[in-house]
Amino acid sequence: METNLTPFEQRRLLRIALGSCIGFSICKIMDWPYGIFFAVFPMLLLGMVPMFTRNISVEFIVASLLNVVEIWLLKVLFDPYPTLMIIAVFFVFAFHFRLMASTPYFMLGASGLVTVSTVLHFGSYTDTSINDMMIATVLASLISVFSGVILYWLIPEHETPNMPPRPPLTPSQINHRTVLGAILATLSYIIFQIFDLRDSLSAQVATILILFPMTYQGSITSAINRSKGVAYGCALGITVQLLLNDLIEHLALVVVAMFITVLIAAKLHLLERSGSAVGFGALTTLGILFGQYLSPHGDMLYSAIYRFTSVIVAVTLVLITAYILDHFLNRFELTRN
């Protein structure tokens, strides 16, 4: 792997680090809850795709508004009926995977999957306000897009990267990806609902992110990279906890520490030049740790160790289930990959 970034990648590196710190800082200054959305959303917006365009920004905002409608309908119409709720959640997930597999709106489908699965799970607890979570997702999306516009103005782009071509898929391959992803995402939702796993946010998000390749073989590679990335991100988070110690209550120092660690993870992400790999896993892990768990009274060491072990267990179970489902779906002409 190369060790030097191109000028284009250097500009991307600064935007990713500054964007996540802007969202995190605004959330903390305003004393808003659910800092994870404000820290992670800029990483998704500026890190998942090489360019920030008007279409991408509109797609990102529309995704958050669509998620609010989906979650509201699910909670109002199906929340009292667990069986119907599971069926409805399956169709919502299938809709998003279909968008990713067969349309140009990959960002809309991908960001929606993460948001819907997270808000549905954590919004099911009685002491959690799902309305506050939905407001936080919309605010985080708007701030991410606005900060992206400002950063592209301050750090302008002088070249247009070549987007990697998407391989053409047959109708049966699209069906395979849609059904496989929707079933696995729904099973993840069910498991996290049955067991009291509200502290396993990294694991819950990981079970969704490793499905983005939408094939069993791709999910294996994604799961390995995700596990390595979580370990890397947790190591950086623990280092911050040890260095700052009692100084965590000073926001300026925390933001500086976040900027440095995000720079390290984002550089690895850009050097890999392979989409969601180890670096991106480390990035989102840092966003979760800083946005949700880093506090003067919190123990990031325990949180980081728990995050890593829960991710390993979660992705292993997903891969075992994906192997069985992949073989089953390939038995039918309509869903053969």
N, C-alpha and C positions, 0 to 999 in steps of 0.2 A: 504494500500500500504506500502511495506517495505521502510525503510528509509536508509538502508545501501546498498552500491554497493559491488558486488563481486570483487575480484582482476581482473578478466577479464574485468568487466565493468569499473573499475577504469582506466585501460589502454585505453579502448575505449574513455572514457571521455577526457583524455589528448590529444589523437590524434585528436578528433573532434575539440577541442578548439584551439590547435596549428595549425591544418591544415587550419582552416578558417582564423586565424590571419596571417598565412604565405601568403595565397593568397591575402588577403586584403592589407597587407604591401607591397608586390611586386607591386601591382597595383598602390598604392599611390606613392611609390618611383619612379616608372617609369612614373608617370603622365598619366596613361592609362585611357580612359573613360570606362563607364559601369562597375563600381566596384562591382555591384550587382552579376555579374557572378563569380567574383573572391572570393567573400565572401560566396556565397551560394553553389557553386558547391562542395567545400570540405565537406560541411555539408551533401549534398546528397550522395556523394561517401562514406564517412566514417560513416554516421549516418543511412542510409537506410538499409544497410546489416551488419550483425554482423562480417563478415570477409572480409579482403581485399586480394583478390587472383589475380593471373595473368589473369585469365579469366574475372574477374570483371573489372580490369584496362583496358584490351583490349576492352571490351564491352563499357566502358565509353568513350574511345577515338573514337572508331568506331561510337558511337552514335553521337558525335559532328560533325564528318566528314559527316555522313549521313545527319544530319540536314542541313549542309551547302549546300549539293547537292539538298535536297528537297526544301529549301527556294529559292535557285538560280533558280531552274526550275519553281517554282510557280511564282516568280516575272518576269522572262523573258517570259514565255509562256502565263501566264494567267492574269497578272496585268492589262492590258488594258481592260479586259473583266470581269466585276464584277460577273456576273452569273456563268461563267465558273470557276472563281477563287473560289467561294464558293463551287462548286461541287468538284474541285480538293482538296481543303482544307479538305473537308469531307473525301475523300478517303485516304489522308495522315494520318488524325487522326484515321481512321478505321484501317489502317495498324498498327499503334502503339498500339492500344487497342487489336488488334488480337495477336500481339507479347506478350503482357502482359497476355492475357487470355489463350493462347494455346501453348506457347513455354517456354523454360527455360530462355529466354532473357528478363526478367522483367525489369532489369535496363536499357537496351537499349530502350525499349518502353517508360518507365516512364520518363527518363531524356529527351528523344526526344520530348515528349508531352509538357513539360514545356518550353524547348528551342524554339521549332517551334512556339508555340502560342505566346510567349513573343516577339520574334524577328519579326514575321509577323505583330503583332499589332503595335509595336513602330517603326518598320522600314517603316511603311506606311506614316509617317509624313514627309513633305518635308524638314524639317530642321534636320532630322535624317539620318545618313549614315548607310544604312543596311550593307554595306561592312565592316564598322568598327565594327558593332555589331557581324557579323559572325566571324571576326578575333578575337574579344574579347572572344567569346564562345570557339573557338578552343584553344586559349592561356590559358584560364581559365581551360579547361579540362586537358591540358597537365601539367600545374602547379599543379593541384589537384592530378593527378596521381603521378607525381614526388615527391611531398611533402608527399603523402601517403607512397611511397616506403621508403623515408628517415625516416619517423616517425615509420614505422614498423621495421626499422633497429635499430633506437635509443630506441624504446620501443617495444621490441620483444614480440610475442605472444607465450605462452607456452601450450595452449590448443586449441582444435578445437570444437567450439560450435555445437550443434545439430541444423541443419536447420529445421524450422517448415515444416511439409509435406504439400504439396499443394493438396487440395481436387480434385479428378477427376471430370471433367466437361463433360456433354453430348454435342454433336454438337449444339443442340438448345440453351443450356446455354451459350456456347461460342458466338453464333450468337447474343444472347440477350445482353451480355456484350459489344460486339463490336459495335453493332448498337446504343445501349443506350449511351455509352460513346462518340462515334463519333458525334452523333446528338447534344448532350449537349455541347461538346467542340466547335462544329461549330457554334451553336447559341451564345455561349460566344464570339467567334471571331466576329460574325456579329454585336452583340450589342456594343461591344467595338469599332468597326469601325464606326458604325452609329453615336454614341455619342462621343463627344470630352472628352474621359476619359483617357488621357495619364498620369494623375497623380494618377491613381488608380491601380498601379502595384500590390499591395498586393491583391486587390480584383480580379484582372485578374488571378493572379497565384492561388488564393484560389479556383476559379471556376474550375481549372484543377486538383488541388491536391485532392479535395474532391471526384473526380471521380475515384480515384485509386482503391477503393474497387470493382468498376465496377458493383455494384448492388444498387438499390434504398435504401434498408435497411442499407447497409454499408455506403452509402453516408450521411445518416442522422447522424449516429454516428460520421463520419469523419467531417461533417460540424459543429457539436456542439464542438468537440474537437478543430477544426481549429479556431473557434471564440474565445474560451477560450485562446488558444495559442497566437493568435494575441493580445488579451488584455494583456496577461502576458508579451509578448515581447515588446509591446508599453510602458508598465509601466516601464520596465527595460531601454528602450531607453530614455524615458523622464527623468528618474533618472540620467542617464549619462549626458544628456544635462544640467540639473540643477547643477550637481556637477562640471562639467568641465567649464561651462559658456564660458568665453573668452579664456580658455586654449585649446579649440578644435583645434586651429591651430597647436598645438604641436603633431606631429604624434605619438611619443613614448607614450604619455599619452593616446591618443585615442586607441592605440593598447592594452595597459594594461587594459583600461576600457572594450574594446571589449572582451578580454580574460576572464575577470571576469564574465561578463554578459553571455557569451556563456557557460562558465562552469556551471553557475546556470541553464540555460535552458537545456543544454545537460544532466545534472544530472537528472532533472525531466523526460526527454525523456527516459533515460536508466532505471530509477526506474519504469516507467509505463510498460516497457517490452511488449508493444503492437503495435510496428511499428509507424505509423504516427498518434500520438495522440496529447495531449496538449503540451507536451515538444517539439515535432518536429515542431509544429506550431509556438511556441515561438522562436525556433532556426532560422527558415527561415525568420521570421519577423525581428529578429535582423540583419540577413544578409542583408535584403533589406534596413533597416533603416541606418545601418552603410555604406553599399556599395553605396547607392544612395542618401541619404538625409542628412547625418551628415556632416556639414561643418561650418566654422566660420560664414558664412553669411546665413546659413539655419536655419529654425525654426522647430526643430524636434517635438516640442509640437504640433504645428498645424498638421504636417505631421502624427504624431502618431494617433491623434484623428480622422483625416480624413481617415487614413488607416483602423481604427477599424470600423467606421460607414459604409464605403464603402464595407468592407468585409461582414458585417451583411446583408446589402441589397443584395449583389451579391449572397451569398450562399442561402439566402431565395428564391430568384427567381429561382435559379438552382434546388432547392429541389421541388418547386411547379411544375416546368416543368418535372423533373424526375419522380414525382408521376404520372403525366398524361401519359408520355411515357411508363413507366413500365407497367401500366395497359393495354395500347394499344398493346404493343409488346407481352404480355402474352395471347392475344386473338388468336395468330397464333401459330400453331404447330412448325413452323420453327424457331421461336424466343421466345419460351416459356422458362421461367427461372425455 
